[in-house]
């Protein structure tokens, strides 16, 4: 089931095998927005900045001292930071947030801390730091900055949200998300309800306090605790929404900020999901054109159009719906339509995964072996070989479903909107429309609405968009750049999710120059 809004990129992929392909691997579906008609698909209200002075009730949090200890690998330190569970009632209890850092390696005067977040929501920023950013970011950047990460509230090491156990997650991820009749529709709804009920039972108090606004406020506490006057930040995918929210709340405290693979906070869930559906179709067409240029492409040869490739893949999915394939999985899972679709979607995040997808499709379509597509699907859901899932999917739903209202009120609305989704993507539209139901039955009411973020008074913010990004379509970067008063739009003309660290010297040079010298690229700069 596709419940993640966005994904990480190659950087993240290197950080964790579960975060497939390049820097910002995360998903689709439960976005934010209203369940109303398309006329209400864009918000007019802007996020208001918080007062500049720190409320006296929050001063103990801002003045706390962290106790650092060695962790993970040589050079990395970890600590635990306290934040109020409820910023409106700071005396009602604390939440403990995991923080990690790697001190600047150079001899020159450090530029301060550089906080990184790989996206999700639900991705572990600490895993990203220790497995990629802290060792894989350009040496010049690591020499001048203390590289820092904090798992957002409810994520990974920061009091994680918990929902289904591994066995029940297996059942959840295999549920048919393209129901053919009332019985299958009822089965899908039942699974969404079970997931929501489990989250409510296992994380009742926490579910009300894992919003992006609260996570952004935690970032400001961390900024102060680290001794930084301003926040320097690189966020990918959902991390752009987190960073932009910080800028909207604390514009005068924005330092050097890069938002790579941007989300548009002004859109409703319906519009976000519809745009993302079109984004995956764009990525799939690029994959289709590439696939048929290779001998042995299981979806067609030279001269086969992307539309024909899509038709053949859809026919394969329908076949799996009736006759799942063996996979050799020790837990007995077979490759049905749901897991196969997830495996294909997983490979859309990075063109470097296309050869793996070709091989997996070849094995499945020509040899009746579903193991390759199952492996891609497992990487997407962060499922290990022993059947354990990280809390990625739980945290993802918890944050998304709290941030904004659900896309649809029930199955009838999905059915009504199916033509629009299928037009956006003949291959994925049906499934992604039904996947948008996952927040409908959430046990906690949302606390936010779609909103513009202007961040008046903020220092220059670099917004990065990739023209054929499947998970965060380029139009979102364009929109966020128009909203932010100090934005500089940097465009990567290419494939994949996010751009920094993915092989474009032009992109990397522009971002590195900004981080090291404070000089942002000219607005509208394009790279390939």
Residue pairs with C-beta under 8 A, 6 or more apart in sequence:
1 29
1 172
1 173
1 175
1 177
1 191
1 338
1 342
1 435
1 438
2 27
2 28
2 29
2 177
2 342
2 345
2 431
2 432
2 435
3 27
3 28
3 29
3 30
3 393
3 396
3 397
3 400
3 435
3 438
4 26
4 27
4 28
4 29
4 30
4 120
4 122
4 392
4 393
4 396
5 26
5 27
5 28
5 29
5 30
5 31
5 120
5 121
5 238
5 263
5 272
5 276
5 396
5 400
5 471
6 24
6 26
6 27
6 119
6 120
6 237
6 238
6 261
6 263
6 471
6 472
6 497
7 19
7 20
7 24
7 25
7 26
7 27
7 119
7 237
7 349
7 471
7 497
8 15
8 19
8 22
8 23
8 24
8 25
8 26
8 118
8 119
8 120
8 123
8 128
8 236
8 237
8 349
8 497
8 498
9 21
9 22
9 23
9 24
9 25
9 118
9 236
9 237
9 260
9 261
9 349
9 350
9 496
9 497
9 498
9 499
9 500
9 501
9 502
10 21
10 22
10 23
10 350
10 352
10 496
10 501
10 502
11 22
11 23
11 24
11 118
11 128
11 132
11 133
11 136
11 236
11 498
11 500
11 501
11 502
12 19
12 22
12 23
12 24
12 25
12 118
12 119
12 123
12 128
12 132
12 236
13 19
13 20
13 21
13 22
13 23
13 25
13 350
14 131
14 132
14 136
15 118
15 127
15 128
15 129
15 130
15 131
15 132
15 133
16 124
16 127
16 128
16 131
16 382
17 379
18 378
18 379
18 380
18 381
18 382
18 383
18 384
18 390
18 392
19 25
19 26
19 118
19 123
19 379
19 382
20 346
20 347
20 349
20 350
20 353
20 376
20 379
20 380
21 346
21 347
21 349
21 350
21 352
21 353
21 496
21 497
22 349
22 350
22 352
22 496
22 497
22 498
22 501
22 502
23 118
23 236
23 260
23 261
23 497
23 498
23 499
23 500
23 501
23 502
24 118
24 119
24 236
24 237
24 239
24 260
24 261
24 349
24 471
24 472
24 497
24 498
25 118
25 119
25 123
25 237
25 346
25 349
25 350
25 380
25 497
26 119
26 120
26 121
26 122
26 123
26 237
26 238
26 396
26 471
27 345
27 380
27 396
27 471
28 273
28 276
28 277
28 280
28 345
28 432
28 435
28 471
29 273
29 432
29 435
29 436
29 438
30 269
30 396
30 397
30 400
30 401
30 406
30 407
30 435
30 436
30 438
30 439
31 267
31 269
31 272
31 273
31 276
31 400
31 404
31 407
31 436
32 265
32 267
32 268
32 269
32 272
32 400
32 403
32 404
32 405
32 446
32 448
32 450
33 41
33 267
33 268
33 269
33 270
33 271
33 272
33 273
33 404
33 405
33 406
33 407
33 450
34 40
34 268
34 269
34 270
34 404
34 405
34 449
34 450
35 269
35 270
35 405
35 406
35 407
35 408
35 409
35 413
36 268
38 270
38 271
40 268
41 267
41 268
41 270
41 271
42 266
42 267
42 268
42 271
42 450
43 265
43 266
43 267
43 268
43 449
43 450
43 451
43 452
44 452
45 449
45 451
45 452
46 248
46 451
46 452
46 453
46 454
46 483
47 245
47 248
47 249
47 265
47 451
47 452
47 453
47 454
48 248
49 248
49 249
49 250
49 251
49 455
49 456
50 217
50 249
50 250
52 252
54 62
54 224
55 90
57 90
57 91
58 84
58 87
58 90
58 221
61 82
61 83
61 84
61 90
61 221
62 221
62 224
62 225
63 224
64 81
64 82
64 225
65 225
66 79
66 80
66 81
66 99
66 225
67 79
67 80
68 77
68 78
68 79
68 101
69 77
69 78
69 79
70 76
70 77
70 78
71 77
71 78
71 100
72 78
72 100
72 126
72 130
73 130
75 102
75 103
75 134
76 100
76 101
76 102
76 129
76 130
76 134
77 100
77 101
77 102
77 103
78 98
78 99
78 100
78 126
79 99
79 100
80 96
80 97
80 98
80 99
81 96
81 97
81 99
81 150
81 218
81 221
81 222
81 225
82 94
82 95
82 96
82 97
83 94
83 95
83 97
83 153
83 217
83 218
83 221
84 90
84 92
84 93
84 94
84 95
85 92
85 93
85 94
85 95
85 205
85 206
85 209
86 92
86 93
86 208
86 209
87 214
87 217
95 153
95 158
95 159
95 206
95 209
96 158
96 159
97 150
97 151
97 152
97 153
97 158
97 159
97 218
97 222
98 126
98 150
98 151
98 156
98 157
98 158
99 126
99 148
99 149
99 150
99 222
100 126
100 129
100 130
100 148
100 149
100 150
101 113
101 129
101 146
101 147
101 148
101 149
102 129
102 134
102 142
102 146
102 147
103 146
104 110
104 111
104 142
104 143
104 144
104 145
104 146
104 147
105 139
105 142
105 143
106 142
106 143
106 144
108 143
108 144
110 144
110 145
110 146
111 144
111 145
111 232
111 515
111 516
112 145
112 146
112 226
112 228
112 229
112 230
112 232
112 255
113 145
113 146
113 147
113 148
113 223
113 226
113 228
113 232
114 141
114 145
114 146
114 147
114 148
114 232
114 233
114 234
114 515
115 148
115 149
115 150
115 219
115 222
115 223
115 231
115 232
115 233
115 234
116 125
116 128
116 129
116 133
116 147
116 148
116 149
116 233
116 234
116 235
116 239
117 123
117 125
117 128
117 149
117 152
117 233
117 234
117 235
117 236
117 238
117 239
117 242
117 243
118 124
118 125
118 128
118 236
118 237
118 239
119 235
119 236
119 237
119 238
119 239
119 240
119 261
120 152
120 155
120 237
120 238
120 239
120 392
120 395
120 396
120 399
121 152
121 155
121 212
121 238
121 242
121 395
121 396
121 398
121 399
121 400
122 155
122 391
122 392
122 393
122 394
122 395
122 396
122 399
123 155
123 238
123 239
123 392
124 151
124 155
124 156
124 157
124 390
125 149
125 150
125 151
125 152
125 155
125 156
126 149
126 150
126 151
126 156
126 157
127 156
128 149
129 147
129 148
129 149
130 149
133 147
133 149
133 234
134 142
134 147
135 142
136 501
137 147
137 501
138 508
138 512
140 512
140 516
141 512
141 515
141 516
144 516
145 232
145 515
146 226
148 222
148 226
150 158
150 218
150 219
150 222
151 157
151 158
152 158
152 210
152 215
152 218
152 242
152 395
152 399
153 159
153 206
153 209
153 210
153 214
153 215
153 218
154 160
154 161
154 203
154 206
154 210
154 391
154 395
154 398
154 399
155 161
155 391
155 395
156 390
156 391
156 395
159 206
160 391
160 394
160 395
161 199
161 202
161 203
161 206
161 207
161 210
161 391
161 394
161 395
161 398
162 199
162 202
162 203
162 391
162 394
163 195
163 198
163 199
163 202
163 203
163 391
163 393
163 394
163 397
164 172
164 194
164 195
164 198
164 389
164 394
166 383
166 387
166 388
166 389
167 387
168 194
168 198
169 381
169 383
169 389
169 393
170 331
170 333
170 383
170 387
171 191
172 191
172 194
172 195
173 338
173 339
173 342
173 377
173 381
173 383
174 333
174 336
174 338
174 339
175 187
175 188
175 191
175 338
176 184
176 187
176 188
176 321
176 336
176 337
176 338
177 188
177 338
177 341
177 431
177 434
177 435
178 317
178 321
178 337
178 430
178 431
178 434
179 185
179 187
179 188
179 434
180 321
185 411
188 434
188 437
189 410
189 411
189 437
189 441
192 437
192 438
192 440
192 441
193 441
195 397
195 438
196 397
196 441
196 442
196 443
197 443
199 207
199 394
199 397
199 398
199 442
199 443
200 207
200 443
200 444
203 394
203 398
206 398
207 398
207 402
207 443
207 444
208 402
208 444
208 447
210 395
210 398
210 399
210 402
211 399
211 402
211 403
211 447
211 448
212 241
212 242
212 245
212 399
212 403
212 448
213 245
213 249
213 447
213 448
215 242
215 245
215 399
216 242
216 245
216 246
216 249
216 250
217 249
219 231
219 233
219 242
219 246
220 231
220 246
220 249
220 250
220 253
223 230
223 231
223 253
228 255
229 253
229 255
230 253
230 254
230 255
230 459
231 246
231 250
231 253
231 254
231 255
231 257
232 255
232 256
232 257
232 515
233 243
233 246
233 255
233 256
233 257
233 258
234 257
234 258
234 260
234 500
234 511
234 515
235 241
235 242
235 243
235 257
235 258
235 259
235 260
236 260
236 261
236 498
236 500
237 260
237 261
237 263
237 471
237 472
237 497
237 498
238 263
239 259
239 260
240 259
240 260
240 261
240 262
240 263
240 463
240 472
240 480
241 263
241 265
243 257
243 259
244 259
244 262
244 263
244 265
244 453
244 455
244 461
244 480
244 484
245 265
245 453
246 254
247 254
247 257
247 453
247 455
247 458
247 461
247 484
248 453
248 454
248 455
251 455
251 456
251 457
251 458
252 457
252 458
254 455
254 458
254 459
254 461
255 459
256 459
256 514
256 515
256 518
257 458
257 459
257 461
257 462
258 461
258 462
258 464
258 500
258 511
258 514
258 515
259 461
259 462
259 463
259 464
259 480
260 464
260 498
260 499
260 500
260 511
261 464
261 465
261 466
261 469
261 471
261 472
261 477
261 497
261 498
261 499
262 463
262 464
262 465
262 472
262 476
262 477
262 480
262 481
263 272
263 472
263 476
263 480
264 272
264 275
264 475
264 476
264 479
264 480
264 483
265 450
265 451
265 452
265 453
265 480
265 483
266 450
266 451
266 452
266 453
266 479
266 483
267 275
267 450
267 476
267 479
268 404
268 407
268 450
269 404
269 405
269 406
269 407
269 408
269 436
269 439
270 407
270 408
270 417
270 436
272 407
273 407
273 421
273 432
273 433
273 435
273 436
274 420
274 421
274 424
275 424
275 473
275 475
275 476
276 432
276 470
276 471
276 472
276 473
277 421
277 424
277 425
277 428
277 429
277 432
277 433
278 424
278 425
278 473
279 469
279 470
279 471
279 472
279 473
280 345
280 348
280 425
280 427
280 428
280 432
280 470
280 471
281 424
281 425
281 426
281 427
281 428
281 429
282 468
282 470
282 473
283 348
283 468
283 469
283 470
283 495
284 306
284 310
284 344
284 348
284 425
284 427
284 428
284 470
285 306
285 310
286 351
286 468
286 495
287 347
287 348
287 351
287 354
287 357
288 299
288 304
288 305
288 306
288 309
288 310
289 306
290 351
290 354
291 297
291 299
291 300
291 309
291 354
291 358
292 299
292 300
292 301
292 302
292 303
292 304
292 309
293 302
294 358
295 301
296 358
296 362
297 304
297 358
298 358
298 361
298 362
298 364
298 365
298 366
299 309
299 312
299 313
299 361
299 365
300 308
300 309
300 312
307 426
310 426
310 427
311 426
313 344
313 361
313 427
314 426
314 427
316 340
316 361
316 364
316 365
317 337
317 340
317 341
318 337
320 335
320 336
320 337
320 340
321 336
321 337
324 334
324 335
324 336
324 370
325 334
325 335
325 364
325 368
325 369
325 370
326 334
326 335
326 368
326 369
326 370
327 333
327 334
327 335
327 369
327 370
327 371
327 374
328 369
328 371
329 371
329 374
331 387
333 339
333 374
334 370
335 364
335 370
335 371
335 373
335 374
338 431
339 370
339 373
339 374
339 377
340 364
340 370
340 373
340 377
341 428
341 431
342 376
342 377
342 380
342 381
343 357
343 360
343 372
343 373
343 374
343 375
343 376
343 377
343 380
344 357
344 361
344 373
344 376
345 380
345 428
346 353
346 376
346 377
346 379
346 380
347 353
347 354
347 356
347 357
347 360
347 376
348 470
348 471
349 470
349 471
349 496
349 497
350 495
350 496
350 497
350 502
351 495
351 496
352 496
353 376
356 372
356 376
357 376
359 372
360 372
360 373
360 375
360 376
361 372
361 373
363 369
363 370
363 371
363 372
364 370
364 372
364 373
378 384
381 389
381 392
381 393
382 389
382 390
382 392
382 393
383 389
397 438
397 439
397 442
400 439
401 438
401 439
401 442
401 444
401 446
402 442
402 444
402 446
402 447
402 448
403 446
403 447
403 448
404 446
404 448
404 449
404 450
405 439
405 446
405 449
406 436
406 437
406 438
406 439
406 440
406 442
406 446
407 436
407 437
407 439
407 440
408 414
408 417
408 436
408 437
408 440
409 440
410 437
410 440
411 437
414 433
414 434
414 436
414 437
417 433
418 429
418 430
418 433
421 429
421 430
421 432
421 433
422 429
422 430
422 433
423 429
425 432
439 446
452 483
453 480
453 483
453 484
454 483
454 484
454 485
455 461
455 484
455 485
455 486
456 485
457 485
458 484
458 485
458 486
459 486
460 486
460 487
460 488
460 514
460 520
461 484
461 486
461 487
461 488
462 487
462 488
462 490
462 510
462 511
462 514
462 520
462 521
463 477
463 480
463 481
463 484
463 487
463 488
463 489
463 490
464 477
464 489
464 490
464 491
464 492
464 498
464 499
464 500
464 507
464 511
465 472
465 474
465 476
465 477
465 478
465 481
465 489
465 490
465 491
465 492
465 499
466 472
466 474
466 477
466 491
466 492
466 494
466 495
466 496
466 497
466 498
466 499
467 474
467 491
467 492
467 493
467 494
468 474
468 494
468 495
468 496
469 496
469 497
469 498
470 496
470 497
471 497
472 497
472 498
474 491
477 489
477 491
478 489
480 487
481 487
481 488
481 489
481 523
487 523
488 520
488 521
488 522
488 523
488 525
489 523
489 524
489 525
490 499
490 507
490 510
490 511
490 521
490 525
490 527
491 524
491 525
491 526
491 527
492 499
492 502
492 504
492 507
492 526
492 527
492 528
493 526
493 527
493 528
494 502
494 504
494 528
496 502
499 507
499 527
500 507
500 508
500 511
501 508
504 527
504 528
506 527
506 528
507 527
510 521
510 525
510 527
513 519
513 521
514 520
514 521
